[in-house]
């Protein structure tokens, strides 16, 4: 199970990487060098920085708000499909019960 870091830790880590990114040849190199100092994984740190850049408009991609809305809509869609299946099964059951040919 992955660790859940507080938002303040993420924000400080992202700011640290963005402040020092010019000292390294790439974003990955910066994250790899700074991650042990921050006690986080290099890939986690890199993903946080990339998502921060997307949220600020520096890079293309879905923002955090869009990702959250997509997750919410997927859960809602799953729940509605499940409710629809239950209603279909119930309607079949009651249609059999009310069928005059069964009496």
C-alpha positions as CSV (number, residue, x, y, z in Angstrom):
1,X,0.0,0.0,0.0
2,X,1.5,3.3,-1.0
3,X,2.1,6.1,1.5
4,X,-0.2,9.0,1.5
5,X,1.7,12.2,1.9
6,X,0.1,15.3,3.3
7,X,-0.6,18.1,0.8
8,X,1.9,20.5,2.5
9,X,4.7,17.9,2.2
10,X,3.9,17.5,-1.5
11,X,3.7,21.3,-2.1
12,X,7.1,21.9,-0.4
13,X,8.7,19.0,-2.3
14,X,7.4,20.3,-5.6
15,X,8.5,23.8,-4.9
16,X,12.0,22.6,-4.0
17,X,12.3,20.7,-7.3
18,X,11.0,23.6,-9.3
19,X,13.4,26.0,-7.6
20,X,16.4,23.7,-8.3
21,X,15.4,22.3,-11.7
22,X,17.9,24.5,-13.6
23,X,20.8,22.8,-11.7
24,X,20.0,19.4,-13.3
25,X,19.9,18.2,-16.9
26,X,16.3,16.9,-16.6
27,X,13.3,16.8,-14.4
28,X,14.0,13.1,-13.6
29,X,17.6,13.8,-12.6
30,X,16.4,16.6,-10.3
31,X,13.7,14.3,-8.7
32,X,16.2,11.4,-8.4
33,X,18.7,13.7,-6.6
34,X,16.2,15.4,-4.3
35,X,13.9,12.5,-3.5
36,X,16.1,10.8,-0.8
37,X,16.5,14.2,0.9
38,X,12.8,14.6,1.1
39,X,12.2,10.9,2.0
40,X,9.9,10.3,-1.0
41,X,10.2,8.1,-4.0
42,X,11.8,9.7,-7.1
43,X,8.9,8.7,-9.4
44,X,6.3,10.0,-6.9
45,X,8.1,13.3,-6.8
46,X,8.4,13.4,-10.6
47,X,4.6,12.8,-10.9
48,X,3.8,15.5,-8.4
49,X,5.9,18.0,-10.3
50,X,4.4,17.1,-13.6
51,X,0.9,17.3,-12.2
52,X,1.8,20.7,-10.7
53,X,3.0,21.9,-14.1
54,X,-0.3,20.6,-15.7
55,X,-2.4,22.4,-13.1
56,X,-0.5,25.7,-13.6
57,X,-0.9,25.4,-17.4
58,X,2.8,24.9,-18.3
59,X,2.1,21.4,-19.7
60,X,-0.9,19.8,-21.5
61,X,-3.0,17.2,-19.8
62,X,-5.9,16.7,-17.5
63,X,-5.8,18.9,-14.4
64,X,-6.3,17.6,-10.9
65,X,-9.9,18.9,-10.9
66,X,-10.7,17.1,-14.1
67,X,-9.2,13.9,-12.8
68,X,-11.3,14.1,-9.6
69,X,-14.4,14.8,-11.6
70,X,-13.7,11.9,-13.9
71,X,-13.2,9.6,-10.9
72,X,-16.5,10.8,-9.4
73,X,-18.3,10.3,-12.7
74,X,-16.9,6.8,-13.1
75,X,-18.2,5.8,-9.7
76,X,-21.6,7.4,-10.4
77,X,-21.7,5.5,-13.7
78,X,-20.9,2.2,-12.0
79,X,-23.6,2.8,-9.4
80,X,-26.2,3.6,-12.0
81,X,-25.3,0.5,-14.1
82,X,-25.6,-1.6,-10.9
83,X,-29.0,0.0,-10.1
84,X,-30.2,-0.6,-13.7
85,X,-29.3,-4.3,-13.5
86,X,-31.2,-4.6,-10.2
87,X,-34.2,-2.9,-11.7
88,X,-34.1,-5.2,-14.8
89,X,-33.9,-8.3,-12.6
90,X,-36.8,-7.0,-10.5
91,X,-39.0,-6.2,-13.5
92,X,-38.4,-9.7,-14.9
93,X,-39.3,-11.3,-11.5
94,X,-42.5,-9.3,-11.2
95,X,-43.4,-9.8,-14.8
96,X,-43.3,-13.6,-14.2
97,X,-45.3,-13.2,-11.0
98,X,-48.0,-11.3,-12.8
99,X,-48.1,-13.5,-15.9
100,X,-51.7,-14.8,-16.2
101,X,-50.5,-18.0,-18.0
102,X,-48.8,-19.2,-14.8
103,X,-52.1,-19.5,-12.9
